[in-house]
Amino acid sequence: IYKDLNIFCQPVALNSGSVWPKEGFLKSNKTINISILKPISPGLSPEEFLKCLENNIYNELNKFN
């Protein structure tokens, strides 16, 4: 979508996976954090886009810990 429509991508980081894991039980007394990150401008190559997206999200998730 990002490439074909040549639009901004709005990344969102959330830690719900550590609070409510795919397998296992819901961890009580934990908070789910959501961050709306800076938009990624259109025009990046697929490799550049994924690297930017991953870096931005993982850097934000590290702040939650």
GUDOLUM-141701 format. One record per residue (C-alpha): x, y, z. Coordinates in pm, whole numbers, padded with zeros to 5 digits, always signed. Each point is the difference from the previous one (the first is absolute). Layout:
<marfis>
XYZ ...
</marfis>
This chain:
<marfis>
+00000+00000+00000 +00281+00239+00099 +00181-00050-00331 -00297-00028-00234 -00190+00302+00135 +00314+00206+00070 -00139+00114+00336 +00132+00061+00350 +00009-00296+00240 -00121+00066+00357 +00191-00240+00230 -00151-00104+00331 +00190-00176+00278 -00182-00201+00265 +00107-00252+00262 -00320-00203+00021 +00192-00318-00085 +00188+00015+00331 -00322+00061+00196 -00230-00236-00188 +00219-00266-00166 -00120-00211-00293 +00024-00311+00214 -00033+00012+00374 -00189+00207+00246 -00075+00369+00020 +00249+00166+00234 -00195+00202+00250 +00111+00336+00141 +00177+00091-00323 -00068+00292-00230 -00017-00011-00379 +00191+00295-00146 -00075+00145-00342 +00218+00258-00178 -00081+00175-00325 +00338+00055-00164 +00124+00252-00254 -00135-00077-00350 +00237-00153-00253 +00018+00203-00322 -00084-00168-00331 +00265-00091-00252 +00231-00231+00194 +00110-00331-00149 -00158-00309+00159 +00325-00074+00185 +00036+00358+00130 -00366+00010+00099 +00014-00323+00201 +00326+00102+00170 -00147+00337+00099 -00327-00154+00117 +00170-00270+00209 +00248+00243+00155 -00270+00249+00095 -00231-00260+00152 +00270-00192+00189 +00155+00320+00136 -00340+00102+00134 -00070-00346+00147 +00333+00014+00185 -00123+00318+00173 -00299-00193+00140 +00224-00236+00198 
</marfis>
